[in-house]
Amino acid sequence: MIDRQAGLFAGGESLVDVFAFGAEFVEKVVELTEARFEVLQLEKESSQLLVTGVRGVRDGKRPGDCLSE
């Protein structure tokens, strides 16, 4: 296995094990990236709703009226 404290491979580490560890690491990075993207999408949607509401109030409409346009 991998000696994580020393950051080195312990004796007998096979290349297959190293690739498996690398694949798991990449999978975790992808999961974190996807989660960040979802947060950005939610922030964008909430900003759009806020702008829509402000425009509606500015134009003298009820806040829900702009959503159907």
C-alpha positions in Angstrom: 0.0 0.0 0.0 0.9 3.6 0.0 2.7 5.0 3.0 0.8 8.3 3.1 2.8 9.7 6.0 6.1 9.5 4.1 4.5 10.1 0.7 6.3 7.1 -0.7 5.3 3.7 -1.9 5.9 0.9 0.5 7.7 -2.2 -0.7 5.9 -4.4 -3.1 3.6 -1.7 -4.4 2.3 -2.7 -7.9 1.7 -0.4 -10.7 -1.9 -1.5 -10.8 -2.4 -0.3 -7.2 -0.8 3.0 -8.1 -3.1 3.5 -11.0 -6.1 2.5 -8.9 -5.1 5.1 -6.3 -4.7 7.7 -9.1 -8.1 6.9 -10.6 -9.8 7.2 -7.2 -8.0 10.6 -6.8 -9.2 11.8 -10.2 -12.8 10.6 -9.4 -12.8 12.7 -6.2 -11.5 15.8 -8.0 -14.3 15.4 -10.6 -16.9 15.1 -7.8 -15.7 18.2 -6.2 -15.7 20.1 -9.5 -19.2 19.0 -10.2 -20.4 20.1 -6.8 -18.8 23.5 -7.3 -20.5 23.8 -10.7 -23.9 23.1 -9.1 -23.3 25.8 -6.5 -22.4 28.3 -9.3 -25.6 27.3 -11.1 -27.7 27.9 -8.0 -26.0 31.2 -7.4 -26.8 32.2 -11.0 -30.4 31.2 -10.8 -30.9 33.1 -7.6 -29.3 36.2 -9.0 -31.6 36.0 -12.1 -34.7 35.7 -9.9 -33.5 38.7 -7.9 -33.0 40.8 -11.0 -36.4 39.7 -12.4 -38.0 40.8 -9.1 -36.3 44.1 -9.1 -37.3 44.8 -12.7 -40.9 44.0 -11.9 -41.0 46.3 -9.0 -39.4 49.0 -11.0 -42.0 48.6 -13.8 -44.8 48.6 -11.3 -45.6 44.9 -11.7 -46.1 42.4 -9.1 -42.9 40.3 -8.5 -44.4 37.1 -10.0 -45.6 38.8 -13.2 -42.1 38.9 -14.7 -41.5 35.2 -14.3 -44.1 34.3 -16.9 -42.6 36.6 -19.6 
